Amino acid sequence: MKLLAVFLLYASIREAIAVTTNREQRRDTAAFDPSRYDSSDIIYRDVAVIGGGSTGTYGAIKLRDMGKSVVLVEKEQVLGGHENTYIDPTTGTPIDFGVQAYWNIPVVTDFFARFNISIGPYGFSGYSTTFADFTTGQTIPNFTLNYNLLTAYNDQLNKYPDLSWSWNLPSPIPDDLLMPFGQFIEKYSLQDSAYALWTITGGVTNPFLLDQVTVNVMKWLDHAYMDETINGNAVTTTKHDNGELYVKALAELGSDALLSSTVTAAQRPEEGGVSLVVSTPKGDKLIVASKLLITIPLLVGNMKPFDVDDTEENLFKKFHYSCYYVGLVNNTGFPGGYRYLNAAANDTYNIPHFPGLYFINPTIEKGIYLYWYGSLTDLTQEEIESDVATVIHRLSNSTQEPNFLAFASHTPFKLEVTADDITNGFYDQLYALQGHRDTWYTGAAMISHNAGVLWNFTQALLPRIVA
Ligand SMILES: Cc1cc2nc3c(=O)[nH]c(=O)nc-3n(C[C@H](O)[C@H](O)[C@H](O)COP(=O)(O)OP(=O)(O)OC[C@H]3O[C@@H](n4cnc5c(N)ncnc54)[C@H](O)[C@@H]3O)c2cc1C
């Protein structure tokens, strides 16, 4: 009798689940029914681009140049992603506080020229560096930073020319690429350059630099970045307004760019294009596109609305990320003429641990300082600004209250996978997704964190997408 009751209960629960699932499926399917939308809310395009950061903007503009119709979906109110520009309200001076410089290669110079934006050499000078342990405020005497030492690291990097442009790894993958970076530093006697390397690894926080898989470091401190740092082969806009590129791109895209918008549901059959329901400030829109180009961080949570299948989800769930924040502050009490670099007095190679600051640098506008902050876990703006204020008090010995002018979260940053996943062919499997269910991928998770490299990768991908 008891058994029968349990069976009946089990059957009724199953039936209830089936009814709910069917109801949800019906509702989901209905969301893609064009007859439910006003015709002005249905957008038919050749390609839907998701994410309007560096690569999404580049991809959308270039696809239009190729004669394709596009729609771009960006969750923020502006295009640009990791690019942040603050306009000083008093002087009108632009201050870049996210992306600073671009690799001086044709794909970059051509893109700026396309928008008639003047660029010139990147560099900062005119101030001295104070090295201080930000946890105590104590300056570290007789400490130097010599970027010439980076050539020893660069010599090692040069053994792997393919890494510049791809995730094509030698087969079998050399142990050197898979060992923790701290071990790699010891093996190749790079101890003298370890601190200099840390200063340019902004945003690589999880895991700690010395515990990073060496190839993951090499995909950040890559040939592009080394060419920029060692040879000075970097450019920036002459107005110090990297945001201009994205303002002009947005003007050109016009209503083809849906800002403050996200995809809430997707249908991606094996072939025959994609349908996306997009939540926008003007209500839901239905996008019907032949192809989908995804440029956003490929984390499971971010990709959930895209109807991911098991193959996709099993790859995306392997990614972990770093936490990275930037901001501008004035009223610091600093005397001027100095930048402050964090250097741990008692830690290996003087590399500080996180959460904490990389540096506090003067900007083009007198009295306004730029800071970059790394953390192992997600932090709030309030938590970060409180910590930055404490450090400023320590360094300045002033009672002035710092005034925070701008803040941007760049979390999730630097998506990467473990040495085991790399050994097991993660990137071959990820790249095999290209074209799967009419969906294509570019962006930092796929290739690199250098805009020049990303644009180059995207440029090569576009003909395959439209083929
Ligand atoms: C502080 C900082 C400084 C940097 N400096 C440089 C530099 O000087 N030079 C350089 O070459 N590189 C620099 N980088 C590296 C930078 O990551 C790359 O240059 C490049 O911006 C990465 O482009 P992306 O398109 O992959 O990502 P992003 O530019 O981040 O673009 C992704 C876009 O997708 C949007 N998005 C995310 N999720 C969704 C969603 N679900 N739906 C819709 N939209 C979504 C985001 O809002 C964002 O706009 C810097 C990075 C940071 C954080």
The ligand as a MOL file (V3000), in Angstrom:
LIG
                    3D

  0  0  0     0  0            999 V3000
M  V30 BEGIN CTAB
M  V30 COUNTS 53 58 0 0 0
M  V30 BEGIN ATOM
M  V30 1 C 42.1500 48.6030 -17.2770 0
M  V30 2 C 42.4960 47.9540 -18.5890 0
M  V30 3 C 43.4690 48.5040 -19.3980 0
M  V30 4 C 43.7930 47.9230 -20.6010 0
M  V30 5 N 44.7210 48.5250 -21.3860 0
M  V30 6 C 44.9610 48.0480 -22.6070 0
M  V30 7 C 45.8250 48.7470 -23.4940 0
M  V30 8 O 46.3540 49.8040 -23.1500 0
M  V30 9 N 46.0250 48.2280 -24.7280 0
M  V30 10 C 45.4230 47.0720 -25.1330 0
M  V30 11 O 45.6360 46.6560 -26.2760 0
M  V30 12 N 44.6220 46.3810 -24.3080 0
M  V30 13 C 44.3580 46.8430 -23.0670 0
M  V30 14 N 43.5110 46.1730 -22.2360 0
M  V30 15 C 43.0140 44.8570 -22.6470 0
M  V30 16 C 41.6120 44.8510 -23.2100 0
M  V30 17 O 41.0380 43.7440 -22.5730 0
M  V30 18 C 41.5570 44.6730 -24.7170 0
M  V30 19 O 42.2730 45.6980 -25.3390 0
M  V30 20 C 40.1450 44.7320 -25.3080 0
M  V30 21 O 39.4790 45.8570 -24.8330 0
M  V30 22 C 39.3070 43.5180 -25.0740 0
M  V30 23 O 38.2070 43.6210 -25.9500 0
M  V30 24 P 36.9800 42.6560 -25.8950 0
M  V30 25 O 36.0770 43.0790 -26.9840 0
M  V30 26 O 37.3960 41.2380 -25.8330 0
M  V30 27 O 36.3430 42.9230 -24.4840 0
M  V30 28 P 35.5670 44.2120 -23.9630 0
M  V30 29 O 36.2030 45.4360 -24.4850 0
M  V30 30 O 35.4220 44.0350 -22.5010 0
M  V30 31 O 34.1420 44.0390 -24.6090 0
M  V30 32 C 33.1320 43.1850 -24.1590 0
M  V30 33 C 31.8370 43.9650 -24.2100 0
M  V30 34 O 30.7500 43.0890 -24.0120 0
M  V30 35 C 29.8160 43.6960 -23.1370 0
M  V30 36 N 29.0740 42.6050 -22.5150 0
M  V30 37 C 29.4700 41.7450 -21.5660 0
M  V30 38 N 28.5050 40.8630 -21.3040 0
M  V30 39 C 27.4550 41.1800 -22.1160 0
M  V30 40 C 26.1810 40.6210 -22.3230 0
M  V30 41 N 25.7680 39.5670 -21.6500 0
M  V30 42 N 25.3780 41.1910 -23.2500 0
M  V30 43 C 25.7820 42.2750 -23.9540 0
M  V30 44 N 26.9920 42.8430 -23.7980 0
M  V30 45 C 27.8170 42.2870 -22.8900 0
M  V30 46 C 30.6710 44.4950 -22.1880 0
M  V30 47 O 29.9310 45.5160 -21.5680 0
M  V30 48 C 31.7480 45.0360 -23.1260 0
M  V30 49 O 31.4000 46.2450 -23.7100 0
M  V30 50 C 43.1580 46.7280 -21.0060 0
M  V30 51 C 42.1920 46.1620 -20.1890 0
M  V30 52 C 41.8500 46.7760 -18.9940 0
M  V30 53 C 40.7920 46.1650 -18.1390 0
M  V30 END ATOM
M  V30 BEGIN BOND
M  V30 1 1 1 2
M  V30 2 1 2 3
M  V30 3 2 2 52
M  V30 4 2 3 4
M  V30 5 1 4 5
M  V30 6 1 4 50
M  V30 7 2 5 6
M  V30 8 1 6 7
M  V30 9 1 6 13
M  V30 10 2 7 8
M  V30 11 1 7 9
M  V30 12 1 9 10
M  V30 13 2 10 11
M  V30 14 1 10 12
M  V30 15 2 12 13
M  V30 16 1 13 14
M  V30 17 1 14 15
M  V30 18 1 14 50
M  V30 19 1 15 16
M  V30 20 1 16 17
M  V30 21 1 16 18
M  V30 22 1 18 19
M  V30 23 1 18 20
M  V30 24 1 20 21
M  V30 25 1 20 22
M  V30 26 1 22 23
M  V30 27 1 23 24
M  V30 28 2 24 25
M  V30 29 1 24 26
M  V30 30 1 24 27
M  V30 31 1 27 28
M  V30 32 2 28 29
M  V30 33 1 28 30
M  V30 34 1 28 31
M  V30 35 1 31 32
M  V30 36 1 32 33
M  V30 37 1 33 34
M  V30 38 1 33 48
M  V30 39 1 34 35
M  V30 40 1 35 36
M  V30 41 1 35 46
M  V30 42 1 36 37
M  V30 43 1 36 45
M  V30 44 2 37 38
M  V30 45 1 38 39
M  V30 46 1 39 40
M  V30 47 2 39 45
M  V30 48 1 40 41
M  V30 49 2 40 42
M  V30 50 1 42 43
M  V30 51 2 43 44
M  V30 52 1 44 45
M  V30 53 1 46 47
M  V30 54 1 46 48
M  V30 55 1 48 49
M  V30 56 2 50 51
M  V30 57 1 51 52
M  V30 58 1 52 53
M  V30 END BOND
M  V30 END CTAB
M  END
